[in-house]
């Protein structure tokens, strides 16, 4: 049974992933978040450990990362300093597998008016922080899988397509359930998606703006 560290475990996608992994009963889960009380009901699960902590607290992060097989990061905030800590801590603890949730536009790969709008809507400073964080992962020795997600919806569907780095991003939206399904597959099979950066979107949702807007 593998041991998975989930950073940002209170996030909406992370919650879906946790539910699916618990149903599988194949993994021990270490849930790391800033306010542990948000996941208090899960502390009764024998395969769950909940740790209250901040990814910016390096010693605490290293402690949480000890004796895990994979790391799944589902974070918000200023990404580059957090990713710097994650990569450094993984090297110190000899953990190789990282699954990292990011946004679209890391490589200016979103074409046309939607790409221009996304860059403006997110803001140059945030986009550059996101890109710096991804660059730290991609220049590491980690077995990483980055998911560049379109605009997320709560639609209860699993319907997605993946695009490789170096190809144009497709679509404008993606359900959180679809993202969680891909994350679960990446956790279950550490050899899937070795050092990849995948765009993920819902098919046939192309447009100048996210279709739900």
Secondary structure, DSSP 8 states (H G I E B T S, - for coil): -EEEEEETTTSHHHHHHHHHHHHHT-EEEEEEES-GGGGGGGGGSTTEEEEE--TT-HHHHHHHHTT-SEEEE---S-HHHHHHHHHHHHHHHT--EEEEEEES-TTS---HHHHHHHHHHH-HHHHHHHHHHHHHHHTSS-EEEEEEE-EEE--S----EEE-TTS----SEEEHHHHHHHHHHHHH-TTSSTTEEEEEE-TT--SSS-TT-
